[in-house]
Amino acid sequence: MDKPVVYDPDVDPYDPNDPDAVAAYWNSVDAVVRRPGRPPVAVRRQALTMRMDPRLLAYLRATGKGWQSRLHRLIEDAVAEGRL
């Protein structure tokens, strides 16, 4: 016969030796299903291929992580202000 699993009611959420307690615990838990990859967004951006001066590209990349999002905001602001 298997030895019972050690259970400490002050620490453990349920008694692992009691099948009813195990079932009750897992039925009460809200499961979170995670899928691989990026989370879905409301508006999906399209991929773009363009040519850019190497010095400009090096400058943008040197600004660190998120440089593409910052470039997107710069273009978006220019359009909103009528500069582009």
TAWO-V212750 format. One record per residue. N is the residue number from 1. BURIAL is I if it has 16 or more other ideal C-beta (glycine too) atoms within 10 Angstrom, else O. Layout:
# TAWO-V212750
n=<N,N>
burial=<BURIAL,BURIAL>
This chain:
# TAWO-V212750
n=<1,2,3,4,5,6,7,8,9,10,11,12,13,14,15,16,17,18,19,20,21,22,23,24,25,26,27,28,29,30,31,32,33,34,35,36,37,38,39,40,41,42,43,44,45,46,47,48,49,50,51,52,53,54,55,56,57,58,59,60,61,62,63,64,65,66,67,68,69,70,71,72,73,74,75,76,77,78,79,80,81,82,83,84>
burial=<O,O,O,O,O,O,O,O,O,O,O,O,O,I,I,O,O,O,O,O,O,O,O,O,O,O,O,O,O,O,O,O,O,O,O,O,O,O,O,O,O,O,O,O,O,O,O,O,O,O,O,O,O,O,O,O,O,O,O,O,O,O,O,O,O,O,O,O,O,O,O,O,O,O,O,O,O,O,O,O,O,O,O,O>
